[in-house]
Amino acid sequence: MLTSSTLKEWPVLELNTLIVKQKAKLFSSRASFEILDESGKVVGGAEQSTTALAKILGMLMGPPATKIEFREKPDDSLVFTVRRRGLLLKKVEVLDSQGAVIGLYKAKKFSLAGGFHVYDGAGKHVAEIRGKLLKSEYTFFQPDGKTEMGKVSKKWAGAMKEMFTSADTYAVQITPQFAEQPTVKMLILGAAVAIDSLMSTHGGGGGGGESDDE
């Protein structure tokens, strides 16, 4: 079971519904997102950064090492980070604000439906992601495959429904059972952004890094 006893309580992680809206890229190749609450107030942001050296190595060895930092408003304090690293075997990890690895996403290698398994920092299997990943319509389950932890969807009937006409806007909703577990929220919110930006073909991820055989 993922716990929150050693984590700082961030106000943004007290919310059970978050709206993720990708910003227009214009001339930048970096992914950038606004994170809003149900009323439409901006409560945080996520921005990708890649070093010049990583970009050069990426030209030779595939998708470069990069990271997305999730920061909270109004002071832009760091909440957590999702990073892709490695040369031949890419890893997509989640780090807390202190830099400790708290999660790892592994793509399902032989699954026709696709998806990911999620592991905690100790390597324990803690979640499974199933659904239409490239359409931002998927659900997080516990390893039993039945207990829902949260979901990502473009179909939302909240006050900001009109915002969902944009292809780059989706809702992240946490199941009430996991409302008091900020680690779970980081893994779900992190995956919602990383699947779009780091782990999909259109996001330059070339897959989810290490693969699983399920």
Helices and strands as residue ranges (DSSP letters): G 11-14, E 17-22, E 32-36, E 42-49, H 52-61, E 66-72, E 77-85, E 91-96, E 101-108, E 116-120, E 125-132, G 133-135, E 137-141, E 148-153, G 161-165, E 169-174, G 176-178, H 182-197, E 211-212
